[in-house]
Amino acid sequence: YVLREEANQWWKNAKLRMGADGIVISWEIFKGEFLRKYFPADIKNKKVVEFMELKQGDMSVAEYAVKFESLCAFSPHYNTMEA
């Protein structure tokens, strides 16, 4: 209900492509379609590399913590139940 403009049009077309007319679509299915469209694998891989190479450098601890938290969401190694 919150998709607007281009994203709303994309979702309408995606549902038609999936043959999902009248079918309840789970969050996981929507999320997978959304990420394929708006967050391609090559960009995700770049974020993983950026996370793995992250160093504090000239950033304050607070700035580093914010950057760490934003990038760790993309890391398959860090963002697991075991981690």
C-alpha positions in Angstrom: 0.0 0.0 0.0 3.0 2.3 0.3 4.5 1.9 -3.2 4.2 5.1 -5.2 4.7 6.1 -8.8 7.3 3.9 -10.7 7.5 1.3 -7.9 3.8 0.9 -7.8 3.7 0.4 -11.6 6.5 -2.1 -11.4 4.7 -4.1 -8.7 1.5 -4.2 -10.7 3.4 -5.6 -13.7 5.4 -8.0 -11.5 2.2 -9.5 -10.1 0.9 -10.0 -13.7 4.1 -11.6 -14.7 4.0 -14.0 -11.7 0.4 -14.9 -12.4 -0.5 -13.8 -8.9 -3.9 -12.2 -9.7 -6.1 -12.9 -6.6 -3.3 -14.9 -4.8 -1.9 -13.7 -1.5 1.8 -12.9 -1.9 4.0 -13.5 1.1 6.5 -11.0 2.3 9.4 -13.2 1.2 8.1 -13.4 -2.4 7.6 -9.7 -2.5 11.0 -9.0 -1.0 12.7 -11.3 -3.4 11.1 -9.6 -6.4 11.8 -6.2 -5.0 15.4 -6.9 -4.4 15.9 -8.4 -7.8 14.5 -5.2 -9.4 16.0 -2.5 -7.2 19.1 -4.1 -5.6 20.9 -6.3 -8.2 23.4 -9.0 -7.1 26.4 -7.0 -8.3 25.5 -4.1 -6.1 24.9 -6.4 -3.2 28.3 -8.0 -3.7 30.0 -4.6 -3.8 28.3 -3.8 -0.4 29.6 -7.1 1.0 33.1 -6.2 -0.1 32.8 -2.7 1.3 31.7 -4.3 4.7 34.6 -6.8 4.7 37.1 -4.0 4.0 35.6 -1.4 6.4 38.2 0.4 8.5 37.6 3.2 11.0 40.3 5.4 9.5 39.4 9.1 10.1 35.8 8.3 11.2 34.7 8.8 14.8 33.6 5.7 16.7 30.0 6.8 16.3 30.4 7.3 12.5 32.1 4.0 12.2 29.4 2.2 14.2 26.7 3.7 11.9 28.6 2.6 8.8 29.2 -0.8 10.2 25.5 -1.3 11.1 24.3 -0.2 7.6 26.8 -2.5 5.8 26.5 -5.6 8.0 23.0 -6.1 6.7 24.5 -7.1 3.4 27.1 -9.5 4.7 26.1 -13.2 4.5 28.9 -14.0 6.9 27.9 -11.6 9.7 24.2 -11.5 9.3 23.4 -15.0 10.4 22.0 -16.7 13.5 25.4 -18.1 14.4 27.0 -14.7 14.3 
